[in-house]
């Protein structure tokens, strides 16, 4: 081995800096904009006289606006520098969140600002983070994404503790907390965006991420840049099958993720659940962090179909645990483990899947479209689950989530397997090279 080759192998891979940046983006600006708002609900509602339903509608409005804008944001990543977009997104998230403190008793202001903040989140997180990771990693992409997305759970642990102190302090209140958290998100995100965010400058810069044992015979395989266009993807029937599957993913996530704590609290208040609901919720949070990292490794090791199958089984077990929790309280622990780990399938699954199936050419735009399907399912799933609970009770509600999850994962496994087969038969990595 000559000196130049040895130097290339020892060269530091900047992609891991990008992973650290994305982890911090998920921990702070994403955490502030997406994890903290529910913590403010009681304080704002009591102070301004809103109903819970009318104020909570801001989350639906923000989700819908973000989903509609996601494909356009994805398109911008192919035309505008990532650094510029991240700076814009940072300003939207930070300034938008601070502006909540001036909304007063005007509901429409909260709705508008929720849309502004969530568009910023789409730029720096839901579209931005996968775009950066996909650009830098052709090897260990799932692991890198798993570490990056784990930042959301890690940051939430500390943000919630701080939020509890600030919101309960009369000298700060919800208005002061909005300003403080918005300022933190703005400063941290701008620093990361200005000084660290960038795309690879050349193919050679990616070489240092190839393991030595793969350099000799897999170099070209891992670093061929290829991809479908939007027009090509939308002509593939299995793409729409993926979209429909993610609508059902949104259905079950809206039911379980948003309602399981309320369900546990009801059982606890009735004296049926003897394990503190807070303990189960805390365990869930910890295993969701572990699951995100593990999920990335599973995608790298076993691929899409097997990883989605594994997640589907975990979701079904989680729902069964909730159904029989009244009789066997210890199933609460199993629920925390199973559902926490399964979260990788919708937190990072769309990001990994888009690159694996459809390549790099219009990665961000295709990802944005897939996220619309999930957003639609989530937006519809929340009131749908509420109606089921009101009319038929919790058991039927959890049974419905089992049905949704089975439909979702069967659809994902079948569609992913079929597209992988089509890609192999057509030698897509060669026929759709990006010059």
Number of C-alpha atoms within 10 A of each C-alpha: 5 6 7 9 10 10 11 15 16 11 13 13 17 17 22 16 13 22 24 17 20 29 26 23 29 29 25 26 32 30 26 27 23 18 19 17 16 11 14 17 17 14 15 20 17 11 13 13 11 17 13 13 9 11 18 17 15 21 18 19 19 20 22 20 20 27 25 17 19 26 21 14 23 24 16 16 23 15 8 11 13 21 20 15 19 25 21 16 28 29 22 24 31 29 21 26 29 25 19 23 19 13 17 14 14 11 15 12 16 26 22 17 23 28 25 21 29 30 26 30 28 24 29 31 23 26 23 24 24 27 25 24 23 24 19 24 22 20 16 17 21 29 21 26 30 29 22 28 28 25 25 26 22 20 21 21 16 13 18 16 10 13 20 13 13 20 19 13 13 10 9 15 18 24 20 18 24 27 21 19 23 26 20 16 26 24 15 16 26 22 13 20 23 13 9 15 20 19 17 14 8 8 11 10 16 19 18 18 22 20 14 10 9 12 16 10 8 12 15 11 13 14 16 18 19 19 25 21 16 15 8 10 17 13 10 11 11 19 20 16 17 21 22 21 26 29 26 27 28 26 29 29 23 24 22 21 13 13 15 18 15 11 14 23 16 14 18 16 12 10 11 16 20 13 16 14 21 12 13 20 18 13 18 23 21 17 21 26 23 20 25 32 24 21 29 27 21 21 26 18 14 11 18 23 18 15 22 26 16 17 22 25 17 22 26 21 18 26 25 18 23 23 18 14 19 18 11 13 16 16 20 25 18 19 26 23 22 23 26 25 26 26 23 29 26 18 18 23 21 21 27 24 19 22 24 21 21 26 23 22 19 21 28 29 24 27 24 26 20 24 26 23 22 24 25 21 24 25 20 17 22 21 14 17 23 17 13 16 16 11 10 11 12 18 15 15 23 25 15 17 26 21 14 20 26 20 17 25 25 15 20 27 19 14 21 22 18 13 18 16 12 13 16 11 9 11 11 18 18 14 11 18 15 14 6
